[in-house]
Amino acid sequence: MGNCKNITRLLSDALDRSLTTGEWVAIRLHLPTCSGCRNYRKQIRLLRVAAHSVSGIETMDGAARDE
């Protein structure tokens, strides 16, 4: 379960649902060796923050954006 296609799917899934311990382990084992998946994780985080900023939804740290 450590190939890039599965890992990027899990990273996306993590935005919508709680991952299992096994899924998190697979991610944690894969990311140190794969710059492509690390970059993907950074990009989806950036997109999430940007979307929250535009919408005025609070971020995970509780700070409201652009109010």
Buried (B, 14 or more C-beta within 10 A) or exposed (E): EBEEEBBBEBBEEBEEEEBEEEBEEBBEEBBEEBEEBBEBBEEBEEEBEEEBEEEEEEEEEEEEBEE
